[in-house]
Amino acid sequence: MRRVAVLLVVVMAVAGFVAFTASASGHADQKAAPYVTQIPAGYRDWTLVSVAHEEGNLNSLGAVLGNDVAIKAYREKTLPYPDGTIIAALHYKNTPSAENDKVFGRDQSFVAGPPTNIQFMVKDSVKYAATGGWGFGHFSPDGKPADAAFMSPCFPCHEKVKNTDLVFTHYAP
Ligand code: HEC
């Protein structure tokens, strides 16, 4: 009986320690991640906000999508965007389409080629207070998040449009 009691105390102590370290490290993780390191679930099914084309080195085609909170805020022109807003920018290589050009009879068609990256802006005014309430995220097509150095220019540039709560893309009707 005594042995059982001792064993019970040991088991409880171990369980307590595990719970303590788990919550401590969970807390530390949250503090250590000033940007988004996990792709938000379901983003590919979100609603279109607008499209964009970048020339220069990027030569990309982009589709900007918003989750339900984002789309509601966009349509009702709510500023600042409420917590829970997520905006996604899906980028592709801007690629001439020989297939389409053949039908047109001349070179004029450009379509989404291979994906180049996916970017996110996640609104959480507490968690991302240091970057205007937005968590920035950048992922390669295979889902790998960018490192801290890569992420450092996101906020300073987006901060230039304070009047639209750091969001560049306008809603395309
Ligand atoms: C030099 C300025 C600049 C930097 C640096 C920058 N962006 Fe942007 N971003 C823009 C502009 C301009 C747009 C709108 C045009 C477009 O979509 O191409 C945009 C659009 C976006 C959008 C769509 C929502 C919106 O604001 O229009 C997201 C999401 C985004 N950027 C995320 C990021 C992330 C993540 C980083 C860092 C890895 C980053 N941006 C770095 C200028 C910048």
Residues whose N, C-alpha, C, O or C-beta is under 5 A from the ligand:
A	BS01	HEC	A52 V64 I87 A88 A89 Q119 F120 M121 F136 G137 H138 F150 M151 P153 C154 C157 L166 V167 F168 T169
